[in-house]
Amino acid sequence: MLYVRGNKADYNDWERMGCDGWGYKDVLPYFKKSEDNQNQEFASNMGHHSKNGPLTVSDISVTSLADTMMKAFQQLGYRILDVNGKNQLGVMKVQATIRKGQRWSTAKAFLRPAMSRKNLHVATKAHVQKILIEGKKAKSVKVIHNGKPKIIKVKKEIVLSAGTVGSAQLLMLSGVGPREHLKQLKIPVIADLPVGNNLQDHLCTDMLTFLVNTSDCLTQKNSETLAVLMQFFLFGTGVSISAGGIESIAFSKVNPDTSEGLSDIQFHNFATHFGTNDERLVEKNLNIKENVFSHMYGHLLDTCGVLIAPTLLRPKSTGTIRLKSTDPKDHPLIDPQYLSQPQDVETLLKGVKEGLKLLETPSMKSVSARLNDRVLPGCEMHTFLSDDYIRCYIQHMAIGIYHPVGTCKMGKASDKTSVVDPQLRVIGIEGLRVADASIMPQIVSGNTNAPCIMIGEKASDLIKNGK
């Protein structure tokens, strides 16, 4: 939902890695093509933004804590700027794909306006089983539709957009993947490609939970009143339109060896914290052990606070996706290998220490911000807030933020680590492309929503132009 493009150096890196036509100068027009930015200042910057596209992008901050956190970062030396503009290093109030208070999804922005087209048919309750490849050409798709098997024949080509997990799974089920893995499952190997490798994700930590003296925050109690609901349904405004509680984002360079202009940590700044919900949805969704959650957050129900979440932008650790079986209904085996490279722990450690500096700013002191100082079970042997304690906390409580990419890596056809070429064609297979987050050769420095939409826009031109 957040609208963050990443750093322009991300795309120039892609180009240097062999992805011709994917440098920043090449992808910027596709970001702008779909954009309808409601921020008049940003929209007037025609070099980086645009209006009147199908994808509505709006400013979303709903509490005074947005300004409190912005000022705190500014007092640490961060510039207030448009992180999707010329420079990324700085802080801004969050923008999201929200229109009139409701999430403006890709289905609403792109699919629904096209539903009347004669060349579009959308099948629901359909589960793709595999792509049927004859020789080296993709010929048809096998699906279960309304409980019945069907074969859908292809006139031109197939575009696979099942996501980083689903696209990799379907390719392997179809005989496109690592030879040895497919042979283990007795799947005939059609193309020996490194499908499922290069899995990358962004990790954050919840360690920086600050309690504050204000009533203008987001809790379950103050978000479910009749007045709040009426404000949302009548006007599309109020705290209900919050983008998951995130009020601002900041980008930081904490490693001295990170290139100039690049960020390695993103701060997601929430006007809430994990302990505000008495249904403990966070505990369940993130699979945090009940005794750990109760100890860390049980005493914070309905209290006001902010969560400053340092997020690792350029992870060195990569994982894999493999098939559990030849049954398409079986979830694949996902091994993210989070924090397997020590450098990732050290970067998050520096991010936490950078975030702790916010407590010393006049802005955070104005709301009497103080750290939730409960000691994490399992880390009691370390002095609280020492480097070893912070490392222990990260290793116990790092959280993936649903940005998996990279399992159908784009690159030169001659590159043995590539699955698709820069035209998104599966290498060695005719009539088959992949267009989703899985093609990213390297994860972008920011949320993946906007980059995925850009990939779709560029893919459409590649297809229409017959490349």
Order of alpha helices (4+ residues) and beta strands (2+ residues): alpha-alpha-beta-alpha-beta-alpha-beta-beta-beta-beta-beta-beta-beta-beta-alpha-beta-alpha-beta-beta-beta-alpha-alpha-beta-beta-alpha-alpha-beta-beta-beta-alpha-alpha-beta-alpha-beta-beta-alpha
